[in-house]
């Protein structure tokens, strides 16, 4: 997975430690996946596809599908955070709790990759159970198929066997969430940033698991500046 911070114009971040957690980070401090262009940048920057992968076929349904999956993954991740964590409650990350049904008994078509379910009526669903079902549903699809090719210098490099579809990419993210949330060791490392008003969840792999912020350069630096100002104010008092 790619790490670090992407450059403008989208200010995408890839420092949460897992692809599914990097997806959750795209809600903060504002919606980052509002259109196709930033989603393409996120797909490449997250490491879901090799850097040179063609994504021109992505259309307006893709951001909708990724935001929907993000909401469901966010709900499941919230349930695995340590006691005392602040709720992961960004409005754009909340999963729907009602499933509308058409006259034929099917829910309205979802964007590619998330197929309709078949409830019998307008059915209130427990949000966590709905999220669980939707993530499992997305994970059922086949993820992008990689292959090895020789570069011009003879070194082996990775490319995809064919341009990835939205369902395949959603499956890769959903499977990453399944692997993370079913691994007791990894799950125990889930943390929410201690920065003021920061909802970002990351995987703490530091020694002794003492990491406090999503980024030392972002929230960590803000905390240090705020602490310095408090001390300076006390000294002047």
Order of alpha helices (4+ residues) and beta strands (2+ residues): alpha-alpha-alpha-beta-beta-alpha-beta-beta-alpha-alpha-beta-beta-alpha
